[in-house]
């Protein structure tokens, strides 16, 4: 993933974006999350633009997420079941659903209801 080029593009396309990098256990950036002003995309929901190669499997107790693919393709796993998405496709992830994604510098909007907050992000423990 070309992290610096993606960050530059996010800053240009979404003024005021708050960029966060998520890395795997080896320190490699696998996901860039840009928290943006919902007015920039005409949304009444909390929204982030995400650029991802993959994400950590996790769940939420309260938040419902909706992904809308902007660029590339994305494989979304919900409770182990894969769904393939392309540009313009959307998917809803209900609270209590274990989920993760696999892409290739895939861009998507992640809408959250209620607004996303870190205390509702719970990584799924892997059985050893």
Number of C-alpha atoms within 10 A of each C-alpha: 15 8 15 9 10 14 19 10 11 22 15 11 11 16 11 13 18 14 16 13 16 16 15 12 7 6 8 11 18 21 24 25 22 23 20 20 18 14 11 11 12 8 11 10 17 18 25 23 23 24 27 23 18 22 19 17 19 18 23 22 13 18 20 20 21 18 24 20 22 18 15 16 20 27 18 22 18 19 14 12 10 15 12 14 18 16 15 13 14 15 15 14 19 18 14 15 17 19 22 20 19 19 20 16 22 22 24 26 22 24 23 20 15 12 13 21 11 7 9 14 14 15 14 13 8 6 4 3
